């Protein structure tokens, strides 16, 4: 019997690439919060997002920063975020939290203080109605999946000026039923997990519908690497890898009940945010 067979280690593969499964990753206290998302900065630091019910739970810092070994560096945001749903890291390594039921984005600087907000808890629909996620283009412009209330994607300049939106509620190409996750790939295309339509949709930077990739039951989140591989989480539960043209490379089951969020690093490591059980899973290439 080999050492791998005798051990309790788990491995998964996405096409030819094999990964070692590590869970839970990170020595942070979850408490009664739900682990809702994960993102990484240019140093390989991992930012974990914890979600609480703002009308029931005592405030706690929603953002926890971990070093690459999973040790807690700091946490922040308790006084600034009500309903932490998803987060992203922009090209300047700023942390941006999607404050879903507060209808806003909250931008944090390197010291963990708020530098900007867009939207307001008191004014739903101006401009967001329960947004779900945010993604940044290389030039700092960004796209917001205005997912739960508006069924559209909104586009902003790097300065935060609203440039327009695309999509409406429906099942046809270019329409959405809960646009949940959003990502800008290396070609500038906008990738959107259209959750209740069980698919991923691909758009041009201007919002033209280019393609639909089906068979993704309750597609949750999407991330792509520098080589053009696209990784999508769903509620089968499954993690699926495609090439840039939507050809299936491979699928695996790296978590128990599906990952709500995904992010990766330049060395091919993938991080998955699980709501239940609430934790981070790390997939390390081997």
C-alpha positions in Angstrom: 0.0 0.0 0.0 1.4 3.4 -1.0 1.9 6.2 1.4 -0.8 8.2 -0.3 -3.3 5.3 0.0 -2.4 4.8 3.7 -2.8 8.4 4.6 -6.1 10.4 5.1 -5.1 12.9 2.4 -7.7 13.8 -0.3 -6.9 14.7 -3.9 -9.1 16.0 -6.8 -8.3 16.7 -10.4 -9.5 19.2 -13.0 -8.4 17.6 -16.3 -4.7 16.9 -16.1 -4.1 19.0 -13.0 -4.2 17.3 -9.6 -4.8 19.2 -6.3 -4.4 18.3 -2.7 -7.4 19.2 -0.6 -6.8 21.1 2.7 -9.7 22.0 4.9 -10.3 24.0 7.0 -7.6 26.5 5.9 -6.8 29.4 8.2 -6.6 29.8 12.0 -9.5 32.3 12.3 -12.5 32.3 14.6 -15.7 32.0 12.6 -18.0 32.3 15.7 -21.6 32.3 14.6 -20.9 34.0 11.3 -21.0 32.3 7.9 -17.9 32.2 5.7 -19.3 33.9 2.5 -16.4 34.6 0.2 -12.6 34.7 -0.2 -10.1 36.8 -2.2 -6.3 37.2 -2.5 -4.1 40.2 -3.0 -0.8 40.4 -5.0 1.2 39.2 -2.0 -0.8 36.0 -1.7 -2.6 37.2 1.5 -6.1 35.7 1.8 -9.1 37.8 2.8 -12.0 35.8 4.3 -15.5 37.4 4.4 -17.8 36.6 7.3 -21.5 37.2 7.1 -23.9 38.0 10.0 -27.5 39.0 10.3 -27.3 42.8 11.0 -30.7 42.8 12.8 -29.9 39.9 15.0 -26.2 39.3 15.5 -23.7 41.5 17.4 -21.3 43.2 15.0 -18.0 41.6 14.3 -15.3 42.4 11.8 -16.5 40.9 8.5 -13.0 40.9 6.8 -10.2 38.7 8.2 -6.8 38.9 6.6 -4.6 35.8 6.6 -1.0 35.4 5.5 -0.2 32.6 3.0 0.2 30.1 5.8 -3.2 30.9 7.2 -2.2 32.9 10.2 -4.4 35.9 11.1 -2.9 39.2 10.3 -5.8 41.5 11.3 -9.5 42.0 10.8 -11.6 45.0 10.1 -15.0 46.4 9.0 -17.4 45.8 11.9 -18.6 49.4 12.0 -18.7 49.7 8.2 -20.5 46.7 6.8 -24.0 45.3 7.5 -24.5 42.3 5.3 -21.2 41.1 3.9 -22.0 39.0 0.9 -19.0 38.9 -1.5 -15.7 40.7 -1.8 -12.9 41.4 -4.3 -9.4 42.8 -4.5 -8.9 45.6 -7.0 -5.7 46.2 -9.1 -4.4 48.4 -6.3 -4.9 45.7 -3.7 -7.8 47.6 -2.1 -10.5 45.4 -0.5 -14.1 46.0 -1.8 -17.0 44.4 0.1 -20.4 43.9 -1.4 -22.8 45.0 1.4 -25.8 43.2 -0.1 -28.9 44.2 1.9 -27.3 47.7 2.5 -27.4 48.2 -1.3 -23.8 49.4 -1.5 -20.1 48.7 -2.1 -17.6 49.5 0.6 -14.0 50.3 -0.4 -11.2 49.7 2.2 -7.7 51.2 2.0 -4.5 49.3 3.0 -5.0 50.3 6.6 -8.5 48.8 6.8 -10.3 52.2 6.8 -13.1 53.1 4.5 -12.1 55.2 1.5 -15.3 55.2 -0.5 -18.8 53.9 -0.6 -21.3 53.6 -3.5 -24.9 53.2 -2.6 -26.8 53.6 0.7 -28.8 51.4 3.1 -31.6 54.0 3.1 -31.9 54.3 -0.7 -32.3 50.9 -2.4 -32.0 51.1 -6.1 -29.7 54.1 -6.1 -27.9 52.6 -7.8 -28.0 49.0 -6.3 -30.9 46.7 -5.2 -29.3 43.9 -3.1 -26.1 43.5 -5.2 -24.3 40.2 -5.0 -20.7 40.6 -6.3 -18.1 42.9 -7.9 -15.2 42.4 -10.3 -12.5 44.6 -11.6 -11.0 45.1 -15.0 -7.3 45.7 -15.5 -7.8 49.5 -15.8 -9.6 49.7 -12.5 -13.1 49.9 -14.0 -15.5 47.5 -12.3 -18.7 45.5 -12.8 -21.4 44.9 -10.2 -23.8 41.9 -10.3 -26.9 43.7 -9.1 -28.3 40.3 -8.5 -31.1 39.9 -6.0 -33.3 42.8 -6.7 -32.5 44.1 -10.1 -31.3 41.1 -12.3 -28.7 43.2 -14.1 -25.0 44.0 -14.3 -23.9 47.6 -13.7 -20.7 49.0 -15.2 -18.5 51.7 -13.5 -15.3 53.6 -14.4 -12.2 53.4 -12.2 -13.3 56.7 -10.6 -16.7 55.2 -9.6 -18.8 56.8 -12.2 -21.7 54.7 -13.4 -21.4 54.0 -17.2 -24.5 51.9 -17.7 -25.9 48.5 -17.2 -27.1 45.4 -19.1 -29.5 42.6 -18.5 -33.0 42.1 -17.2 -35.0 39.3 -15.5 -35.6 36.4 -17.8 -34.2 33.2 -19.4 -33.1 34.4 -22.8 -29.5 35.1 -23.7 -28.4 38.3 -21.9 -31.2 37.9 -19.3 -30.7 36.8 -15.7 -32.3 35.0 -12.8 -30.0 36.0 -10.0 -26.7 37.1 -11.5 -24.7 35.9 -8.5 -20.9 35.9 -9.3 -19.0 38.2 -11.8 -15.5 38.2 -13.1 -13.5 40.0 -15.8 -11.1 37.7 -17.6 -7.8 38.5 -19.3 -9.5 39.3 -22.6 -11.8 41.8 -20.9 -14.9 39.6 -21.2 -17.4 39.7 -18.4 -18.3 36.3 -16.9 -21.5 36.0 -14.9 -22.9 33.1 -13.0 -26.6 33.2 -13.8 -27.6 31.2 -10.8 -31.3 30.3 -11.1 -30.8 29.8 -14.9 -28.1 27.2 -14.1 -25.5 28.6 -16.5 -22.6 31.0 -16.9 -23.0 33.8 -19.4 -20.2 35.5 -21.3 -20.4 39.2 -22.3 -18.3 41.8 -24.1 -17.0 44.7 -22.0 -19.9 46.7 -23.4 -22.5 44.1 -22.3 -23.1 42.2 -25.6 -24.1 38.6 -24.9 -21.5 36.4 -26.5 -22.1 32.9 -25.1 -24.0 30.8 -22.6 -22.3 27.8 -20.9 -25.1 25.5 -19.6 -25.4 22.5 -17.1 -24.2 24.5 -14.0 -27.0 23.9 -11.4 -27.2 27.0 -9.2 -23.9 28.4 -10.5 -22.4 30.4 -7.7 -19.1 32.0 -8.5 -16.5 32.3 -11.2 -12.7 33.0 -11.4 -10.2 32.8 -14.3 -6.4 32.6 -14.3 -3.9 34.3 -16.5 -3.8 31.4 -19.0 -7.6 31.8 -19.7 -8.8 28.8 -17.7 -12.3 29.5 -16.2 -13.3 27.9 -12.8 -17.0 27.8 -11.8 -18.6 26.6 -8.6 -22.1 25.2 -8.5 -24.4 23.4 -6.1 -24.2 19.9 -7.5 -21.8 20.4 -5.6 -19.0 20.7 -8.1 -16.0 22.8 -9.3 -15.7 22.9 -13.1 -12.8 24.0 -15.2 -13.3 25.2 -18.8 -10.9 26.6 -21.4 -11.5 30.2 -22.5 -13.9 29.0 -25.3 -16.1 27.1 -22.9 -14.8 23.6 -23.6 -14.9 21.4 -20.5 -11.5 20.5 -19.1 -12.6 18.7 -15.9 -14.9 18.7 -12.9 -14.4 17.6 -9.2 -16.1 17.7 -5.8 -13.6 19.4 -3.5 -16.1 20.5 -0.9 -19.1 18.9 0.9 -22.0 21.2 0.0 -20.8 23.6 -2.7 -18.6 26.7 -2.6 -20.2 30.1 -2.4 -17.0 31.9 -3.5 -13.7 31.1 -5.3 -10.4 32.9 -5.9 -7.0 31.8 -7.0 -3.3 32.9 -7.0 -0.7 33.0 -9.7 0.9 29.7 -8.6 -2.4 27.8 -9.3 -3.6 27.5 -5.8 -7.4 27.8 -5.4 -9.4 28.9 -2.4 -13.1 28.0 -1.9 -15.4 29.7 0.6 -18.0 27.3 2.0 -21.1 28.5 3.8 -22.0 25.0 5.2 -19.8 23.7 6.8 -18.6 27.3 7.2 -14.9 27.4 6.3 -12.2 27.9 3.6 -10.9 25.0 1.6 -7.5 25.3 -0.2 -6.6 23.3 -3.3 -2.9 23.1 -3.8 -1.5 21.9 -7.2 0.6 18.8 -7.0 
